[in-house]
Amino acid sequence: MESMQRLTDIKTGLLLACWLLIAPVLSADEGQREPVTIEADSAVFDERQGQSIYTGHVVITQGGMQIRADEVTVYTKENELKRIVARGEPVRFRRQREGEKEILGEARRLDYHADTEHLLLQDRAWLTQGGNRFSGQRIEYDMPRERVSAAQGEDGSQRVRVTIQPKPKASSPEDDRP
């Protein structure tokens, strides 16, 4: 019984140490000054390799961005966040910045490059923004440029599908007459 408690204390200490080591790194990006919160069932941090692996109901939140996945690997170099790779059934992505339209995405794999704010969704991927929807095997989203590209699978599976919502019709004074 005492050994189980000690093991639990060690796990808790390791998770806290992982968080204390990775939190400053995740918030170091110039454009991402918001604090980062990572929740998971377990975490392993390898300082030499510059990576941490989070498993089980992983939720990463930073400002208006959120990633939910089954497993997430965070890559760092010289105390700076470089990349996040998430896998899940599915991985869910959400971004809502003040004054901007909400962006939602889903796939089985997500690859996010922090320095360029480039998002890659793969395998049954879709992305929506302001009612417009893109789906395909592979979707790339360049956040600063607001540029989306989508592609089908190499075997021709899951063709690209784009749905663009028309702008609402502006009402004219004549439309208001009985």
MOWO-V975474 format. One record per residue. N is the residue number from 1. RES is the residue in one letter. PHI is phi in radians with two decimals (999 if undefined). PSI is psi in radians with two decimals (none if undefined). D_FIRST is the distance of its C-alpha to the first C-alpha in whole Angstrom. Layout:
BEGIN
n = <N N>
res = <RES RES>
phi = <PHI PHI>
psi = <PSI PSI>
d_first = <D_FIRST D_FIRST>
END
This chain:
BEGIN
n = <1 2 3 4 5 6 7 8 9 10 11 12 13 14 15 16 17 18 19 20 21 22 23 24 25 26 27 28 29 30 31 32 33 34 35 36 37 38 39 40 41 42 43 44 45 46 47 48 49 50 51 52 53 54 55 56 57 58 59 60 61 62 63 64 65 66 67 68 69 70 71 72 73 74 75 76 77 78 79 80 81 82 83 84 85 86 87 88 89 90 91 92 93 94 95 96 97 98 99 100 101 102 103 104 105 106 107 108 109 110 111 112 113 114 115 116 117 118 119 120 121 122 123 124 125 126 127 128 129 130 131 132 133 134 135 136 137 138 139 140 141 142 143 144 145 146 147 148 149 150 151 152 153 154 155 156 157 158 159 160 161 162 163 164 165 166 167 168 169 170 171 172 173 174 175 176 177 178>
res = <M E S M Q R L T D I K T G L L L A C W L L I A P V L S A D E G Q R E P V T I E A D S A V F D E R Q G Q S I Y T G H V V I T Q G G M Q I R A D E V T V Y T K E N E L K R I V A R G E P V R F R R Q R E G E K E I L G E A R R L D Y H A D T E H L L L Q D R A W L T Q G G N R F S G Q R I E Y D M P R E R V S A A Q G E D G S Q R V R V T I Q P K P K A S S P E D D R P>
phi = <999 -1.11 -1.19 -1.14 -1.13 -1.12 -1.07 -1.09 -1.08 -1.12 -1.05 -1.08 -1.09 -1.12 -1.08 -1.12 -1.08 -1.03 -1.11 -1.11 -1.38 -1.55 -1.00 -1.13 -1.17 -1.14 -1.63 -1.38 -1.08 -0.89 -1.50 -2.15 -1.46 -1.27 -1.17 -1.91 -2.08 -2.14 -2.11 -2.82 -1.29 -2.68 -2.59 -2.30 -2.05 -2.05 -1.12 -1.10 -1.40 1.21 -2.53 -2.31 -2.09 -2.00 -2.30 1.42 0.87 -1.37 -2.30 -1.96 -2.24 -2.54 1.00 -1.58 -1.91 -2.46 -2.17 -2.12 -2.75 -1.43 -2.54 -2.32 -1.99 -1.88 -1.84 -2.29 -2.53 0.88 1.06 -2.30 -1.12 -1.95 -2.75 -2.19 -2.06 -2.16 -2.24 -3.14 -2.13 -1.80 -1.60 -2.07 -2.20 -2.48 -2.47 -2.42 -1.74 -1.01 1.43 -2.04 -1.29 -1.18 -2.02 -2.14 -2.61 -2.69 -2.96 -1.53 -2.48 -2.23 -2.27 -2.07 -1.79 -1.16 -1.15 -1.83 0.89 -1.87 -2.01 -2.13 -1.92 -2.33 1.27 0.99 -1.60 -2.61 -2.54 -2.19 -2.65 1.00 1.55 -1.40 -2.28 -2.10 -2.44 2.99 -1.26 -2.48 -2.24 -1.94 -2.26 -1.60 -1.07 -1.07 -1.58 0.92 -2.00 -2.02 -2.29 -2.27 -2.50 -1.41 -1.17 -1.03 -1.52 1.50 -1.39 0.81 -1.02 -1.26 -2.35 -2.19 -2.10 -1.98 -1.44 -1.24 -1.20 -1.09 -1.20 -1.28 -1.37 -1.83 -1.00 -1.19 -1.19 -1.49 -1.34 -1.26>
psi = <-0.77 -0.64 -0.60 -0.74 -0.71 -0.73 -0.74 -0.75 -0.70 -0.80 -0.79 -0.76 -0.72 -0.75 -0.73 -0.75 -0.75 -0.80 -0.78 -0.56 -0.66 -0.50 -0.83 -0.56 -0.78 -0.54 0.16 -0.32 2.36 -0.81 -0.06 1.17 -0.06 2.64 2.66 2.37 2.25 2.20 2.41 2.89 -0.54 2.80 2.52 2.26 2.20 1.70 -0.67 -0.75 -0.26 0.69 2.66 2.50 2.19 2.32 2.65 1.79 0.94 2.32 2.08 2.21 2.32 1.91 -2.16 0.17 2.42 2.41 2.28 2.30 2.98 -0.63 2.38 2.34 2.21 2.16 2.35 2.75 2.21 0.87 0.51 2.33 2.26 -0.76 2.58 2.22 2.16 2.48 2.57 3.05 1.21 3.13 2.37 2.43 2.41 2.39 2.20 1.83 2.64 2.24 0.02 2.81 2.56 2.43 2.23 2.52 2.79 2.53 3.11 -0.33 2.40 2.38 2.02 2.17 1.98 -0.70 -0.56 -0.09 0.85 2.23 2.31 2.14 2.30 2.57 1.77 0.88 2.56 2.71 2.34 2.56 2.10 0.63 -0.33 2.41 2.35 2.34 2.66 -3.09 -0.54 2.17 2.22 2.36 2.01 1.74 -0.85 -0.62 -0.13 0.82 2.23 2.36 2.47 2.60 2.67 3.01 2.74 -0.52 0.15 0.05 2.82 1.24 2.76 2.42 2.27 2.29 2.09 2.14 2.36 2.69 2.55 2.47 2.26 2.31 2.44 2.85 -0.54 -0.54 -0.40 -0.12 2.55 none>
d_first = <0 4 5 5 6 9 10 11 13 14 16 17 19 20 21 23 24 26 27 29 30 32 33 36 37 37 39 42 44 47 48 44 44 41 38 35 32 30 27 25 22 21 24 24 27 29 32 34 35 35 33 30 29 27 26 25 28 29 31 34 36 39 41 43 41 38 37 34 33 30 30 32 33 34 37 38 40 41 39 41 40 42 40 38 37 36 35 35 36 38 37 39 41 43 45 47 48 51 54 53 53 49 48 46 45 43 42 40 40 41 42 42 44 44 47 49 47 48 46 46 45 45 45 46 46 48 49 51 52 55 55 56 54 53 52 52 50 50 50 51 51 52 51 53 56 55 56 55 55 54 55 54 52 54 55 56 54 53 56 56 57 58 58 60 61 64 65 65 69 70 72 76 78 80 77 76 80 80>
END
